[in-house]
Amino acid sequence: MSTPFLATVLTLYPEMFPGHLGHSLAGKAMERQDWALETVQIRDFATDKHRTVDDTPAGGGAGMVLKPDVLARAIDSVADDTRPRLLMSPRGKPLSQERVRQLAEGKGVVIVCGRFEGVDQRVIEARQLEEVSIGDYILSGGEPAALTLLDAVVRILPGVMGNALSGTHESFETGLLEHPHYTRPQDFEGRTIPAVLTSGNHAAIEKWRHEQALALTKERRPDLLEKSPQPVTK
Ligand code: SAH
């Protein structure tokens, strides 16, 4: 078997991992060694007797900043390899399904989780960390952001998702939000399943789903249509 996808997470809270990724599809994939996760405790690279990892911001202001020297040593402890090095950060490029797919096609990823007010700018530059955001809101630390990113990546690794095809129509994969889903019972509180879905006419079902996806995207996320004005028609 080829080497499994390896995620190395640098954090002050290694006990937060693998978290939910130890369960369900990702957990089973980890047991099968389709992917592996290792954590590095940043605090192990502090050198003073109090094992200090943060200090007050230069120029003043609230909060604390992760020290560049400690974080750099932690990063340098990770075997030198060609995996992308990410820093979870609200200032980063918003995570997209496209970036998730690229990461899933690679050998793995090294992820730095920030805490406090963030990390010293110089270590971001010196270790060429790619800043990645999971959305326009502020978390208290990078750990849930790292778990979110890894969830998105791991579920599309080869062999992880039970039904390989179930990923292909999904929101963002086609440039559109996904069509609505229905399942039995046929009548739920007086609401019935759209007749076309039980017609057995596969071409009509595909057409209906595409129209629904397009209408939903126009209504909720017109920005997606601007990005790819000519969504793929089946
Ligand atoms: N003062 C910073 C926020 C620090 S939040 C600012 O205003 O930009 C503390 C840490 O949580 C960050 O270093 C980062 O690692 C993580 N974090 C918070 N929000 C995030 C988001 N939306 N995406 C990714 N990481 C985030």
Residues whose N, C-alpha, C, O or C-beta is under 5 A from the ligand:
A	BS01	SAH	M88 S89 P90 R91 C113 G114 R115 F116 E117 G118 V119 V132 S133 I134 G135 Y137 I138 L139 S140 G141 G142 A145
